[in-house]
Amino acid sequence: MTSISRISAADAKAGVDAGLSLLVCIYDDDKFQSQAHLEGAVPMSEFLKMKPDLDLDTHIIFY
């Protein structure tokens, strides 16, 4: 079952750094590159390409 919860920025970074989480920006590529890029994040377009191959245990963090 999928659950949605809020987490702190520190918890998000720790999950990404540990390889347990994927940080996904909901904006298009242009805005992602110019305004919304966070270290370790991927744009939505890249996430959609990766989605079929992601491990089911991967935590997805959208911002």
Phi and psi in radians as a Rosetta constraint file:
Dihedral C 1 N 2 CA 2 C 2 CIRCULARHARMONIC -1.593 0.35
Dihedral N 2 CA 2 C 2 N 3 CIRCULARHARMONIC 2.364 0.35
Dihedral C 2 N 3 CA 3 C 3 CIRCULARHARMONIC -2.192 0.35
Dihedral N 3 CA 3 C 3 N 4 CIRCULARHARMONIC 2.597 0.35
Dihedral C 3 N 4 CA 4 C 4 CIRCULARHARMONIC -2.023 0.35
Dihedral N 4 CA 4 C 4 N 5 CIRCULARHARMONIC 2.269 0.35
Dihedral C 4 N 5 CA 5 C 5 CIRCULARHARMONIC -2.562 0.35
Dihedral N 5 CA 5 C 5 N 6 CIRCULARHARMONIC 2.787 0.35
Dihedral C 5 N 6 CA 6 C 6 CIRCULARHARMONIC -1.608 0.35
Dihedral N 6 CA 6 C 6 N 7 CIRCULARHARMONIC 2.489 0.35
Dihedral C 6 N 7 CA 7 C 7 CIRCULARHARMONIC -2.298 0.35
Dihedral N 7 CA 7 C 7 N 8 CIRCULARHARMONIC 2.837 0.35
Dihedral C 7 N 8 CA 8 C 8 CIRCULARHARMONIC -1.360 0.35
Dihedral N 8 CA 8 C 8 N 9 CIRCULARHARMONIC 2.816 0.35
Dihedral C 8 N 9 CA 9 C 9 CIRCULARHARMONIC -1.055 0.35
Dihedral N 9 CA 9 C 9 N 10 CIRCULARHARMONIC -0.666 0.35
Dihedral C 9 N 10 CA 10 C 10 CIRCULARHARMONIC -1.117 0.35
Dihedral N 10 CA 10 C 10 N 11 CIRCULARHARMONIC -0.723 0.35
Dihedral C 10 N 11 CA 11 C 11 CIRCULARHARMONIC -1.172 0.35
Dihedral N 11 CA 11 C 11 N 12 CIRCULARHARMONIC -0.668 0.35
Dihedral C 11 N 12 CA 12 C 12 CIRCULARHARMONIC -1.088 0.35
Dihedral N 12 CA 12 C 12 N 13 CIRCULARHARMONIC -0.824 0.35
Dihedral C 12 N 13 CA 13 C 13 CIRCULARHARMONIC -1.089 0.35
Dihedral N 13 CA 13 C 13 N 14 CIRCULARHARMONIC -0.733 0.35
Dihedral C 13 N 14 CA 14 C 14 CIRCULARHARMONIC -1.088 0.35
Dihedral N 14 CA 14 C 14 N 15 CIRCULARHARMONIC -0.727 0.35
Dihedral C 14 N 15 CA 15 C 15 CIRCULARHARMONIC -1.142 0.35
Dihedral N 15 CA 15 C 15 N 16 CIRCULARHARMONIC -0.734 0.35
Dihedral C 15 N 16 CA 16 C 16 CIRCULARHARMONIC -1.161 0.35
Dihedral N 16 CA 16 C 16 N 17 CIRCULARHARMONIC -0.804 0.35
Dihedral C 16 N 17 CA 17 C 17 CIRCULARHARMONIC -1.053 0.35
Dihedral N 17 CA 17 C 17 N 18 CIRCULARHARMONIC -0.598 0.35
Dihedral C 17 N 18 CA 18 C 18 CIRCULARHARMONIC -1.450 0.35
Dihedral N 18 CA 18 C 18 N 19 CIRCULARHARMONIC -0.110 0.35
Dihedral C 18 N 19 CA 19 C 19 CIRCULARHARMONIC 1.370 0.35
Dihedral N 19 CA 19 C 19 N 20 CIRCULARHARMONIC 0.265 0.35
Dihedral C 19 N 20 CA 20 C 20 CIRCULARHARMONIC -1.667 0.35
Dihedral N 20 CA 20 C 20 N 21 CIRCULARHARMONIC -0.287 0.35
Dihedral C 20 N 21 CA 21 C 21 CIRCULARHARMONIC -2.280 0.35
Dihedral N 21 CA 21 C 21 N 22 CIRCULARHARMONIC 2.690 0.35
Dihedral C 21 N 22 CA 22 C 22 CIRCULARHARMONIC -2.095 0.35
Dihedral N 22 CA 22 C 22 N 23 CIRCULARHARMONIC 2.185 0.35
Dihedral C 22 N 23 CA 23 C 23 CIRCULARHARMONIC -1.646 0.35
Dihedral N 23 CA 23 C 23 N 24 CIRCULARHARMONIC 2.087 0.35
Dihedral C 23 N 24 CA 24 C 24 CIRCULARHARMONIC -2.123 0.35
Dihedral N 24 CA 24 C 24 N 25 CIRCULARHARMONIC 2.178 0.35
Dihedral C 24 N 25 CA 25 C 25 CIRCULARHARMONIC -1.504 0.35
Dihedral N 25 CA 25 C 25 N 26 CIRCULARHARMONIC 2.284 0.35
Dihedral C 25 N 26 CA 26 C 26 CIRCULARHARMONIC -1.400 0.35
Dihedral N 26 CA 26 C 26 N 27 CIRCULARHARMONIC -0.122 0.35
Dihedral C 26 N 27 CA 27 C 27 CIRCULARHARMONIC -1.443 0.35
Dihedral N 27 CA 27 C 27 N 28 CIRCULARHARMONIC 2.842 0.35
Dihedral C 27 N 28 CA 28 C 28 CIRCULARHARMONIC -1.224 0.35
Dihedral N 28 CA 28 C 28 N 29 CIRCULARHARMONIC 2.990 0.35
Dihedral C 28 N 29 CA 29 C 29 CIRCULARHARMONIC -1.019 0.35
Dihedral N 29 CA 29 C 29 N 30 CIRCULARHARMONIC -0.694 0.35
Dihedral C 29 N 30 CA 30 C 30 CIRCULARHARMONIC -1.114 0.35
Dihedral N 30 CA 30 C 30 N 31 CIRCULARHARMONIC -0.863 0.35
Dihedral C 30 N 31 CA 31 C 31 CIRCULARHARMONIC -1.205 0.35
Dihedral N 31 CA 31 C 31 N 32 CIRCULARHARMONIC -0.625 0.35
Dihedral C 31 N 32 CA 32 C 32 CIRCULARHARMONIC -1.004 0.35
Dihedral N 32 CA 32 C 32 N 33 CIRCULARHARMONIC -0.852 0.35
Dihedral C 32 N 33 CA 33 C 33 CIRCULARHARMONIC -1.190 0.35
Dihedral N 33 CA 33 C 33 N 34 CIRCULARHARMONIC -0.646 0.35
Dihedral C 33 N 34 CA 34 C 34 CIRCULARHARMONIC -1.594 0.35
Dihedral N 34 CA 34 C 34 N 35 CIRCULARHARMONIC -0.510 0.35
Dihedral C 34 N 35 CA 35 C 35 CIRCULARHARMONIC -2.348 0.35
Dihedral N 35 CA 35 C 35 N 36 CIRCULARHARMONIC -0.514 0.35
Dihedral C 35 N 36 CA 36 C 36 CIRCULARHARMONIC -1.984 0.35
Dihedral N 36 CA 36 C 36 N 37 CIRCULARHARMONIC 0.193 0.35
Dihedral C 36 N 37 CA 37 C 37 CIRCULARHARMONIC -1.310 0.35
Dihedral N 37 CA 37 C 37 N 38 CIRCULARHARMONIC 2.203 0.35
Dihedral C 37 N 38 CA 38 C 38 CIRCULARHARMONIC -1.975 0.35
Dihedral N 38 CA 38 C 38 N 39 CIRCULARHARMONIC 2.567 0.35
Dihedral C 38 N 39 CA 39 C 39 CIRCULARHARMONIC -0.973 0.35
Dihedral N 39 CA 39 C 39 N 40 CIRCULARHARMONIC 2.264 0.35
Dihedral C 39 N 40 CA 40 C 40 CIRCULARHARMONIC 1.517 0.35
Dihedral N 40 CA 40 C 40 N 41 CIRCULARHARMONIC -0.023 0.35
Dihedral C 40 N 41 CA 41 C 41 CIRCULARHARMONIC -1.567 0.35
Dihedral N 41 CA 41 C 41 N 42 CIRCULARHARMONIC 2.764 0.35
Dihedral C 41 N 42 CA 42 C 42 CIRCULARHARMONIC -2.165 0.35
Dihedral N 42 CA 42 C 42 N 43 CIRCULARHARMONIC 2.608 0.35
Dihedral C 42 N 43 CA 43 C 43 CIRCULARHARMONIC -1.298 0.35
Dihedral N 43 CA 43 C 43 N 44 CIRCULARHARMONIC 2.822 0.35
Dihedral C 43 N 44 CA 44 C 44 CIRCULARHARMONIC -0.962 0.35
Dihedral N 44 CA 44 C 44 N 45 CIRCULARHARMONIC -0.688 0.35
Dihedral C 44 N 45 CA 45 C 45 CIRCULARHARMONIC -1.044 0.35
Dihedral N 45 CA 45 C 45 N 46 CIRCULARHARMONIC -0.686 0.35
Dihedral C 45 N 46 CA 46 C 46 CIRCULARHARMONIC -1.239 0.35
Dihedral N 46 CA 46 C 46 N 47 CIRCULARHARMONIC -0.708 0.35
Dihedral C 46 N 47 CA 47 C 47 CIRCULARHARMONIC -1.009 0.35
Dihedral N 47 CA 47 C 47 N 48 CIRCULARHARMONIC -0.767 0.35
Dihedral C 47 N 48 CA 48 C 48 CIRCULARHARMONIC -1.087 0.35
Dihedral N 48 CA 48 C 48 N 49 CIRCULARHARMONIC -0.574 0.35
Dihedral C 48 N 49 CA 49 C 49 CIRCULARHARMONIC -1.243 0.35
Dihedral N 49 CA 49 C 49 N 50 CIRCULARHARMONIC -0.653 0.35
Dihedral C 49 N 50 CA 50 C 50 CIRCULARHARMONIC -1.372 0.35
Dihedral N 50 CA 50 C 50 N 51 CIRCULARHARMONIC -0.481 0.35
Dihedral C 50 N 51 CA 51 C 51 CIRCULARHARMONIC -0.841 0.35
Dihedral N 51 CA 51 C 51 N 52 CIRCULARHARMONIC -0.811 0.35
Dihedral C 51 N 52 CA 52 C 52 CIRCULARHARMONIC -1.089 0.35
Dihedral N 52 CA 52 C 52 N 53 CIRCULARHARMONIC -0.432 0.35
Dihedral C 52 N 53 CA 53 C 53 CIRCULARHARMONIC -1.772 0.35
Dihedral N 53 CA 53 C 53 N 54 CIRCULARHARMONIC 0.002 0.35
Dihedral C 53 N 54 CA 54 C 54 CIRCULARHARMONIC -1.252 0.35
Dihedral N 54 CA 54 C 54 N 55 CIRCULARHARMONIC 2.506 0.35
Dihedral C 54 N 55 CA 55 C 55 CIRCULARHARMONIC -1.128 0.35
Dihedral N 55 CA 55 C 55 N 56 CIRCULARHARMONIC 2.440 0.35
Dihedral C 55 N 56 CA 56 C 56 CIRCULARHARMONIC -1.123 0.35
Dihedral N 56 CA 56 C 56 N 57 CIRCULARHARMONIC -0.315 0.35
Dihedral C 56 N 57 CA 57 C 57 CIRCULARHARMONIC -1.555 0.35
Dihedral N 57 CA 57 C 57 N 58 CIRCULARHARMONIC -0.047 0.35
Dihedral C 57 N 58 CA 58 C 58 CIRCULARHARMONIC -1.215 0.35
Dihedral N 58 CA 58 C 58 N 59 CIRCULARHARMONIC 2.254 0.35
Dihedral C 58 N 59 CA 59 C 59 CIRCULARHARMONIC -1.437 0.35
Dihedral N 59 CA 59 C 59 N 60 CIRCULARHARMONIC 2.244 0.35
Dihedral C 59 N 60 CA 60 C 60 CIRCULARHARMONIC -1.810 0.35
Dihedral N 60 CA 60 C 60 N 61 CIRCULARHARMONIC 2.156 0.35
Dihedral C 60 N 61 CA 61 C 61 CIRCULARHARMONIC -1.971 0.35
Dihedral N 61 CA 61 C 61 N 62 CIRCULARHARMONIC 1.973 0.35
Dihedral C 61 N 62 CA 62 C 62 CIRCULARHARMONIC -1.692 0.35
Dihedral N 62 CA 62 C 62 N 63 CIRCULARHARMONIC 2.459 0.35
